Amino acid sequence: MKELLTSEILNLVEYERVRDARRRELIALKNFRRVTVGRYLSFVFENRATVWFQIQEMVRAERIADDAKVAEEVEVYNGLLPRPGELSATMMIEIAEPTQVKPVLDRFQGIDTREYVKLTVGPHTIVGDFEAGHSDEERGKLSAVHLVRFALPPAARRIFRAAEVALVVEHPNEHARTVLSDETKKSLRDDLG
């Protein structure tokens, strides 16, 4: 997937003019790119539109007007984009009750360090590859947000359209499986390049 360029990021004034419309478009897009697995886990599959919106919102929230600082944000967020032949998703451990944050995060220790999160495409099983630095099992720390990549082999990419595709979690404290809808699969096909 082609990386975003700094020139594609709107300045604060331009963005305010189009923000409401772009927000509506992104919400509609994410309806198909967000997959809930089990009680607490949600995966949002990233692409150029989702990453562009995150950059624009960061620039807006931080009131970044300096081109060099915008370029830094673009470089960081481009790291969320899927590489050729893969899907990338932001996995969120979503906990609504404030008193349950620590107990639930403790329950998911290790989810990003072992082969607990998988994508199945027909007979193919692709283990999620998590970005490092979001957990410390020795200290009992786990972030609620993780980047996970699924590098699909050519055979899985070839059958992606027709095969059953599912996100699977097989953690000692959470076993869940969600089959992706046809709309979600259609939205993700372009990401595979």
C-alpha positions in Angstrom: 0.0 0.0 0.0 1.3 3.4 -1.0 2.5 5.5 2.0 0.8 8.8 2.7 2.7 11.9 1.7 3.0 15.0 3.8 1.4 17.0 0.9 -1.8 15.0 1.4 -2.3 16.3 4.9 -4.6 19.4 5.0 -3.7 22.4 7.0 -5.9 23.2 10.1 -8.2 25.6 8.2 -8.7 23.4 5.2 -9.3 20.3 7.4 -12.0 22.1 9.5 -13.9 22.8 6.3 -14.1 19.2 5.3 -13.9 17.5 8.7 -17.6 16.7 9.3 -18.0 15.1 5.8 -14.7 13.1 6.1 -15.7 11.9 9.6 -19.0 10.6 8.2 -17.2 8.8 5.4 -14.7 7.3 7.8 -17.4 6.1 10.2 -19.1 4.4 7.2 -15.8 2.8 6.1 -15.0 1.6 9.6 -18.4 -0.2 9.8 -16.9 -2.8 7.5 -13.3 -2.7 8.8 -14.1 -3.1 12.5 -14.4 -6.7 13.7 -15.3 -7.6 17.3 -14.0 -10.9 18.6 -15.2 -12.1 22.0 -16.3 -9.8 24.7 -13.4 -7.3 24.8 -11.4 -7.4 21.6 -12.0 -5.2 18.5 -9.8 -5.1 15.4 -9.9 -2.1 13.0 -8.2 -2.9 9.8 -6.0 0.0 8.7 -5.7 1.5 5.2 -4.8 4.8 3.7 -8.2 6.4 4.6 -8.1 5.3 8.2 -4.5 6.4 8.7 -5.0 9.7 6.9 -7.9 10.5 9.2 -5.8 9.6 12.3 -3.0 12.0 11.2 -5.5 14.7 10.5 -7.1 14.3 13.9 -3.7 14.3 15.6 -2.7 17.5 13.7 -6.0 19.1 14.7 -5.8 18.0 18.4 -2.2 19.1 18.8 -2.7 22.2 16.6 0.4 21.2 14.5 1.1 23.8 11.8 4.8 23.2 11.3 5.5 21.2 8.1 8.4 19.3 9.7 6.2 18.2 12.6 3.4 17.2 10.2 6.0 15.1 8.3 7.0 13.4 11.6 3.4 12.4 12.2 3.0 11.1 8.7 6.2 9.0 9.1 5.0 7.5 12.4 1.4 6.8 11.2 2.6 5.3 7.9 3.9 2.4 10.1 0.2 1.4 10.5 -0.3 0.7 6.8 -0.2 -2.9 5.6 2.7 -4.0 3.5 2.2 -5.9 0.2 0.4 -9.2 0.8 -0.7 -8.4 4.4 -3.5 -6.9 6.5 -2.7 -4.7 9.5 -5.1 -4.0 12.3 -5.3 -2.0 15.4 -6.4 -4.4 18.1 -8.1 -2.8 21.1 -9.0 -4.3 24.4 -12.2 -2.3 25.1 -13.3 -2.1 28.7 -16.3 0.1 29.5 -16.2 -0.2 33.3 -13.3 1.8 34.8 -13.0 -0.6 37.8 -12.5 -3.5 35.4 -9.6 -2.0 33.4 -6.7 -3.6 35.4 -8.4 -7.0 36.0 -9.3 -7.4 32.3 -5.9 -6.3 31.0 -4.3 -8.7 33.5 -6.5 -11.4 32.1 -5.1 -10.8 28.6 -1.4 -10.8 29.6 0.7 -12.4 26.8 -1.9 -12.0 24.1 0.7 -10.1 22.0 3.7 -12.3 22.6 2.5 -15.8 21.6 0.4 -17.4 18.8 -2.9 -16.5 20.4 -4.3 -14.3 17.6 -4.8 -15.7 14.2 -6.5 -15.1 10.9 -7.9 -18.1 9.1 -8.5 -18.0 5.3 -10.1 -21.3 4.3 -7.5 -24.0 5.3 -4.7 -21.4 5.9 -3.9 -20.1 9.4 -1.9 -16.9 9.7 -0.6 -16.0 13.1 -0.7 -12.4 14.0 2.6 -10.5 14.3 2.3 -7.9 17.0 4.4 -4.7 17.1 6.7 -4.9 20.1 6.7 -2.6 23.0 3.1 -2.7 24.1 3.5 -5.1 27.0 5.8 -6.1 29.8 4.7 -9.5 31.3 7.4 -9.3 34.1 5.8 -6.1 35.4 2.2 -7.1 34.6 1.7 -4.3 32.1 -0.3 -4.5 29.0 -1.4 -1.7 26.7 -5.1 -1.7 25.6 -4.0 -0.9 22.0 -1.8 -3.0 19.7 -0.8 -3.1 16.1 -1.0 -6.6 14.6 -0.1 -7.7 11.1 -1.2 -10.8 9.2 1.1 -11.7 6.3 -1.0 -13.9 3.9 0.8 -16.4 1.8 0.0 -16.3 -1.9 -2.3 -19.3 -1.7 -4.4 -17.6 1.0 -4.6 -14.3 -1.0 -5.8 -16.2 -4.1 -8.8 -17.7 -2.2 -9.5 -14.7 0.0 -12.6 -13.7 -1.9 -14.3 -17.1 -1.9 -13.0 -18.6 1.4 -14.4 -18.3 4.8 -12.2 -15.7 6.6 -12.2 -15.5 10.4 -10.4 -13.8 13.3 -9.6 -16.3 16.0 -8.4 -15.7 19.6 -7.1 -18.8 21.4 -5.7 -17.2 24.6 -5.9 -19.2 27.9 -8.4 -16.7 29.2 -10.3 -16.0 26.0 -11.5 -18.3 23.2 -13.5 -16.6 20.5 -13.9 -16.6 16.7 -15.6 -14.2 14.3 -16.2 -14.9 10.7 -15.7 -11.8 8.5 -18.7 -10.6 6.6 -18.6 -10.5 2.8 -18.7 -6.7 3.1 -15.6 -6.7 5.4 -13.8 -9.1 3.1 -14.5 -6.9 0.1 -13.2 -3.8 2.0 -10.0 -5.7 2.8 -9.2 -7.2 -0.6 -7.7 -4.0 -1.9 -5.3 -3.9 1.1 -3.7 -7.2 0.0 -2.5 -5.4 -3.2 
